[in-house]
């Protein structure tokens, strides 16, 4: 599957990778490049029988893969990492074409994904148990971690390359098998990864890619031979899957939506704060669970006016267009439906009395591309917590600016929202920073960092309605998710 910067010339027909490459018997639907509004691929919606066949294939290879020494298992991961590095630019271009994000954002996503593969190569240490001799007379106790079987990953469209790599490398490294179901809106990245997995020498059936929509996700969720599910997406779906997991006894990591607050203290260095906020609010066109949504500005009127003026000035200069253009700073929304949803939020904000000081509906697009999925950065002032735009996840390039009297009130504002994915503070005060990270009930905290995204060595946090489960993606959490502890109490007479 050759992807070139001059765009896909022939429409790709994607196949499932389940032990071998297989044409799907299901219907095929279009994958659209949101910047050009052109069809770039046909993605299959797999049948129930194909889901069962994929699970059966994975089950068949699991016993042998589990018995493969970890040192040998990770050699496949080392080869995969090398192949990902060799195909780095092509993988990044694919993401931009299927999602719309800028090429620089795609390169960042590619790097974050590869870092997870790199961490998973350390499984020989990460999977170790522990032991203690003579817990009683002549009795020793050993704790060992063992794999469980076949897992599934139900992936989102907004980070089509990276998110499955939060899970799949660790599942394979710990001796499990995994079935990745990409979003049908952006499935090409995972098809390319499957090619590289095949080339890296993983036994057929260990790492699978099965295309489809909600029906396929439901089949994976309900199948008795799936031991656990990893999901990233909206809160209603995450909560529903969490409830299903409870009924079926499956393990689950269910990452949901977000409504992230950023607090700007009057001692913040605005020369560094504003650029960080541009990336946080408008990076990925606002389509990420760590995107800033509500800016709470503390301080007097003069500071507030200065902040707002600088924020608006910077946002109005963001260049919007096709992300393959290196000069572009923000790409389109992923679909026309996504754009329509954001437009409805903007209209709601106006009706509820918020002041629209930068209207993204006034389009300025570089390169003369179709306007179907494009919006420009938008800013509301005079936003209150009761407004829909302040309460609900917009998932688009819209910033809501609020005012607060002090840090305590700002923290109360954060806690009034049901989400708890991330929160950030910009300040020069160590005291304020410590109080913020100590008190705020969010899974990812930024101190003078607009996008508090943990590196692969650390778990990706989430609280309240942003996360359902016990263990998280990445870090030691995901190793524990894919393994079961077994205690061996041993005495020899």
C-alpha positions, -999 to +999 in steps of 0.1 A: +000+000+000+020+029-013+010+063+001+026+093-015+025+130-007+009+138-040-022+119-027-036+084-033-042+081-070-060+048-069-088+043-043-076+016-018-098-014-010-089-024+025-088-060+037-090-076+071-057-090+086-067-120+107-040-146+104-037-137+067-051-110+044-088-116+037-114-099+016-145-091+036-179-104+026-195-073+042-205-040+026-178-015+018-181+022+025-161+053+015-132+068+034-131+105+027-101+129+028-118+158+047-094+184+032-102+175-004-136+158+000-123+129-022-127+092-017-094+077-008-104+042+003-131+016+006-134+001+041-153-032+047-179-036+074-172-071+085-198-097+091-206-116+123-191-147+108-159-128+101-157-116+137-161-152+149-134-164+125-110-137+137-115-147+173-111-184+165-079-177+146-065-157+176-076-184+200-058-210+179-024-193+180-027-181+216-014-212+235+018-213+214+023-176+216+018-177+254+045-203+257+069-183+235+096-169+258+092-131+264+127-125+250+116-141+217+082-123+217+098-089+220+121-095+190+090-091+169+084-058+186+120-047+180+115-054+143+082-037+142+097-006+158+124-005+131+098-008+104+077+019+119+108+042+119+115+033+083+080+042+073+076+072+096+068+098+070+044+076+050+026+067+082+023+104+091+010+113+056-017+086+059-030+101+092-032+136+076-051+123+046-076+101+065-081+125+095-072+160+083-048+170+110-016+188+100+014+168+089+034+181+119+006+169+143+006+135+125+044+132+129+039+139+167+012+111+167+035+087+149+063+094+174+040+088+204+028+056+189+063+043+183+073+052+218+046+027+231+061-001+210+095+009+224+083+007+260+066-027+253+100-042+242+109-040+279+083-065+288+109-089+301+113-066+331+079-050+331+061-083+334+082-097+363+065-108+395+081-110+429+087-135+457+095-139+493+112-168+510+103-182+544+069-165+548+065-194+573+087-223+582+100-237+549+073-220+528+081-196+500+056-174+481+059-164+444+038-139+425+038-145+387+020-126+360+003-147+332-014-138+300-051-143+296-061-149+260-077-128+233-084-091+237-101-064+215-093-028+209-121-005+197-103+026+184-113+062+178-110+083+146-092+113+161-059+095+167-062+066+143-025+056+144-015+062+181-044+050+202-043+013+192-006+014+200-015+023+236-027-013+239-017-037+211+021-039+216+016-046+253-011-072+247+013-090+223+044-086+245+026-101+275+017-132+255-019-124+246-035-120+212-054-089+201-080-078+175-079-041+166-111-026+152-102+008+137-127+035+133-143+031+098-138+069+094-100+066+095-089+030+091-059+032+067-033+037+095-041+004+111-041-013+077-006-001+072+004-011+107-009-046+099+014-048+069+043-040+091+032-064+118+031-091+091+066-081+079+079-081+115+073-118+118+045-120+144+028-154+141-004-151+122-033-145+145-014-127+173-020-091+161-052-087+140-070-058+123-107-063+117-126-035+100-162-026+108-187-003+126-208-006+158-220-040+149-185-054+149-177-036+181-208-051+197-198-086+186-164-083+200-178-069+233-203-097+237-182-127+225-175-150+254-139-157+243-128-120+244-112-116+278-111-078+278-117-047+257-098-014+253-120+015+242-114+052+235-143+074+224-174+092+237-186+090+273-220+075+265-204+047+246-177+042+272-202+040+300-224+015+280-194-007+273-184-005+310-218-018+320-217-046+294-182-056+307-197-058+342-224-082+330-201-104+310-172-103+334-147-088+309-119-065+318-122-031+303-104+002+298-130+027+287-117+062+280-146+087+275-151+123+266-138+155+282-144+192+289-110+205+300-104+237+319-073+259+317-067+284+345-046+315+337-032+331+368-024+369+368+013+360+372+014+338+341+040+346+315+016+354+286+045+354+260+047+316+266+012+309+277-006+321+246+014+299+221+008+269+244-029+276+245-032+279+207-019+244+204-041+232+232-074+248+219-069+245+182-044+216+177-061+187+159-089+212+152-099+207+188-107+170+181-089+154+211-097+144+246-069+166+260-080+198+241-085+228+262-122+240+261-127+265+289-102+292+298-107+306+333-089+339+336-081+353+371-069+388+379-080+423+374-097+439+343-065+451+328-050+416+329-082+400+315-083+425+286-046+419+278-050+382+279-082+382+257-066+406+232-035+385+228-055+353+226-078+366+199-048+380+179-030+347+180-061+326+171-070+349+142-035+343+126-038+305+126-035+293+090-062+268+081-060+244+051-049+210+039-026+196+065-001+182+040+010+218+034+039+223+059+028+259+065-007+250+076-014+252+114-049+237+116-067+213+093-104+205+088-128+187+110-130+150+102-164+149+085-192+172+074-213+158+103-185+168+127-186+204+113-224+205+116-222+195+152-197+223+160-218+248+141-248+239+163-227+246+194-217+280+180-253+289+174-262+277+209-236+299+224-249+330+206-285+322+216-275+318+252-258+352+253-221+345+250-201+371+231-187+358+199-154+377+194-139+355+167-164+337+144-149+306+128-178+304+104-161+333+085-139+309+065-104+317+055-089+286+039-055+284+023-053+266-011-088+269-023-101+235-009-137+226-006-153+241+025-173+210+035-153+202+067-135+234+074-140+259+102-117+286+115-108+291+152-137+305+172-137+324+206-165+332+230-163+356+258-187+361+288-193+324+290-211+311+321-211+275+335-248+272+328-243+275+290-243+244+268-209+255+253-194+255+287-208+222+299-207+198+269-178+185+248-177+204+215-149+185+199-140+214+176-119+246+174-140+266+199-126+284+229-148+296+258-133+324+280-146+328+316-136+348+346-129+337+381-122+356+413-095+334+427-080+299+425-105+284+448-134+295+426-115+283+395-112+248+411-149+248+420-157+256+384-136+226+372-153+203+397-188+215+387-183+197+354-189+159+352-158+153+332-123+147+347-099+141+319-074+169+322-069+204+337-040+229+334-028+260+352-005+287+339+013+305+367+047+315+381+036+305+416+049+272+430+023+274+458-006+279+434+007+251+411+010+226+440-025+235+453-039+230+418-024+196+413-032+185+448-069+195+448-081+191+412-099+159+404-087+152+369-065+124+356-040+145+337-027+177+352-007+203+333+015+229+351+024+255+324+017+227+299-014+231+277-016+195+266-008+173+296-003+141+276+017+114+295+046+098+277+044+060+272+061+052+305+032+066+324-005+057+324-030+080+306-052+093+334-089+100+335-115+105+362-153+109+367-172+107+334-140+107+314-130+072+324-146+039+333-126+011+347-097+006+371-065+003+350-056+028+323-037+028+290+001+029+289+026+024+317+024-002+344-014+000+344-017-016+309+007-044+318-015-053+348-046-051+325-032-077+301-020-101+328-034-120+358-015-123+391-010-159+403+003-166+438+022-198+443+027-209+479+053-236+479+068-260+505+090-290+499+090-317+525 
